[in-house]
Amino acid sequence: MIEKIVFLGNKKFYNIKDKTINHWLRSFQSKSENIVAYLMADAPDFQQNNHIAIIDIKGNAHIIYQSIVSKNLIQAAIYLAVRHAIEATWINDRDQFYAPNLLWEEDKEFQSDCLAFTLFHGQNKISSQNGTNHFIPFTESEVGAKSAFESDFMTRFMRGKVKLDTSSDSLFGSEGMSEKLEFSPEAKAVFEAGREVFAYYHAQDFSTKPYNVNASLYDIKEFFQGRNAKGVMNPPNKAEDSHYKVLIATLTESLNTLAKKLEPKIYEYGFLRE
């Protein structure tokens, strides 16, 4: 017997033939060999969002693998953020993601905030175990690293110091530079929470265990959380280090706050329809 009914709001259904977000993504493909990562993408609906990730080794599954270079890094970050910022529910799990209108191009804060969201989201699965980690969003001094990072690509990109990769003839192309990124207060809170996690890792006593100066966020999570008997990474609450659990919880909370800031713009710019 139903004792209480709660009104959840109105739901609209669409039958339109607009281009999907994957059509938009393909417009940013690059043939350059200066690849810093891959975006793994799939069908443009909420049910496939668990496949959307940033990875460092291209797979062979029957889904989309798009090379990420300096020229299309922001678009790749927008794609991941749009797909993951809004939680999937039984109400929206058939909703489609569409190619956006042109308003996103003028919103530099939205672009920067999507990069911040992507860098610290759980679906950023970059691991230095698979090669050079280009996704460290801090300098060595900011996190107390014990030696130099192999790559400072991400911090240089955010400072506007990377040549945009429009050619495969030189290290990062020859046409234009990345723009210095400005982040919202919500995104800055994510960076600070993430910096605390990185700094805590680099402050560990490595006298009896291997130290990975190039550790990614994914590597750091594995370090503290470990894996179960099936090789699956344990959730944060399984970590033995209580301070780490506080730090990663703060990072998650700040990411959720940033996601709420991104949500209305995802609808405003046409990635989703209300």
N, C-alpha and C positions, 0 to 999 in steps of 0.2 A: 504493500500500500504506500502510495506517495503522500508524504505528510507535508512537504514543503517544496514549492516550485520557485526557483530564482530566475528572474529575467536577465539574460545575458546580453541583450542588445539585438540590433538588426543585422542581418547578413545578406549581402548582395551576391548574385551569381551572374557570371558573364559568359557570353558566347561570341567571342571576338577573334579576329584573325590577325591581330597585331604581331609584329615580330617578337620573339622571345628574348630573354636576357642572353641566351647562348648565341643568337644572331649578333647581338651587340658585342659580345666577347670576341667573336671571330674577327670582328673588324679591327682588333688590336693585335692580331697575330704578327709574329716576327720571325724572320728567317735567319736572324743573327745567331752566331755561335757563342756569343758572350752571355751564356745562360747562368743566372744566379739561383734559379729554383724552377719548379713547375707548379702550375695550378691544376689540380685535379677537379674536374667539373662533371656534371651529370644532368639528366633531364631537368627541365626548369619548373619543378614543383617541390613543395615542402617534403614530400615523402622521400626524396632523393638527397636531402640536405646532408645526411650523415656521410655521403661520399665526397663532399666538398672540402678540400684541404690544400694546404701548401706543403709540398714534398720536395725532396732533393734528388730522387731517382725516378725516372719515368717508368711507369708500369706498362703492362700489356693487356690489361682488362679492356673490355669494350665500352670505355667511357672516354671523356675528353681529357687530353693532357696538353695544356698550353704552356709553351716556354715563357718564363718570366725574365725580362731583361730590364735595363734601366728605363727604357722608353715606355713600357707598359706596366710597370710595377704598381702605379697608382690604380689603374683600371683593374688589375688582378686583385688588389686589396679591396676595392669597392665591391667586386663580385663576391668575395668571401664574406665581407661584412654584411652585405645585403641578404645573403643566403642564411646567415647565422644570427643576426641581431634580434630577430623576432622568433620567439619560441613556437615550435610546431604544436598544434593542438588538434583535437578531433574536429574542430570547426574550420580550421584553415588548411588542413592537410591535403586538400585538392586544389588549393589556390596556385595559380601560375605566376612565375616571375617574368616580367616583360622587358623589352628594350626601353630604356628611359627616354624622357624628353630631354631637351638640351639644357635645362636649368642646372643640372649637376656640374656642367662644365665651368660655370661661373662661381660655384660655391667651393672656394679653396679650403675653407675650414672643414666642410663635409669630407672632402678628399683626404685631408690630413688625418681627420678623426677615424676614417675607415682604415687607414694604414695603421694607426695606433691600435685599433681593435684587432686587426689581423695579426699584428706582431705578437700579441699576448693571448690570443684565443687558443683554446685547446686543440683546434684543428690546424694550427701551425705546427706541423710535424717535422720540421727541419731538424736533422741530427748531424752533429759533426762527425759521427761515426761513419757517415756515408760520403764524406768529402768536405771541402771547404765550406764553412758556415758563414754565409754572407748576411745573415739576418740578426746579428748582434746589435741591438739598438742603443748601445752605450759605449763610451770610451773605457779604456783600461782603468783610468784614474777614477771614473765615476763608480766603478764596482769593486775597486781594490784588486784587480787581476794581478797575478804574480809574474806575468810576462806578457809580451805583446800578442795581440790577436793576429791570426793569420789573415783576416780580412776586416777592413774598416768601411766596407762598401755602404752599409746602412746608415751609419752616422754621417758619412760624407754626403750621401744622397739627401738626407734630411736637412743638411746645412746648405744645399744647393751647390755642391762641389763635384758632382758627377756629370760627365758628358753623357748626353742621352744617346742610347745605343741605336742609331739609325743605320748603321753599316756594320758589316762583319770584317772590315779591313783593318780596324785598329781596336785597341783595348775596349773602349766604350764609345765608339763611333766618333763623329766629328761635327755634328749639327746640334748646337744648343746645349744648355746645361740644365740640370734639375733645378727646380725652384726651392728656395729656402722655405721650409714648411712652418706654419704657425698652427699651434694646437689649441683647442678649447680647454677651459679649466678642467672639464671632465676627462679629457684625454691626458692632460698633464698629470692628473691623479692616477691614471692607469700607469703612466711611465714611472711615477714615483713608487707605486706599489710594486711594479715589476723590477725596478732597480733594487729595492730592498731584497727581493728574492735572489737576484743575481749576486748581490753583494754578500748575502748570507752564505751562498755556496762558496764563493771565493775566499771567505774567511774561515772555512773549515780547516781542521788539522788533517793534512794529507800525508803525514809521516808514515802511515801504515796502509794507505790506499792510494790508487792512482788519481792524479790531478789532471783535469782537462781544461786548460785555459780557454779553449774555444767552445766550451759547453753552450749549447742552445737552451732555451727554456724547456724544450722537450727532454733534453739530456738531464737537466737539473731536476725535473720532476721524477725521472727514472731513478736518479741518484738517491733521492729522499724517499720515494714511494715504493721502489722495487717492483718486482713482477711476481705473479702467482705461478703455480706449477705449470700452467698452460702457456706461459710466456706473455700474458696480458698484463699491462701496467696496472698496479693497484690504484685504487682511488686515493685522494689526499688524506682521507680519515684513517687510512691504514699506515700512514707514515709514523715512524717511532719518534721523530723529533717534534716536540710540541710547539716549539717556536716556529718551525717551518710551517706547520699547519695553520698557525695564526697569520703568517705572511701570505700564504697562498689563498687563504679565505679572504683576506683584504683585497688581494688582486682580483679575485672572482667578483667580489662586491663592486669594485670600481669598474670592472668590465660591464657588469649588469647596468650600472648607472649610465655608462657611455652608450650602451645599446638602446636604452630608453631615449636618449637624446637623438640617436640616429633614426629611430623608428618613424617619426612623422615625416622626415625628409624622404625616406624610402617610398612612402606613399605619394608625397608631393611631386617627386621626380619621376613617378610612373613605373618604378620597378615592381610595385604591387598595386592592385586596385582594391579600394575599400568596398 
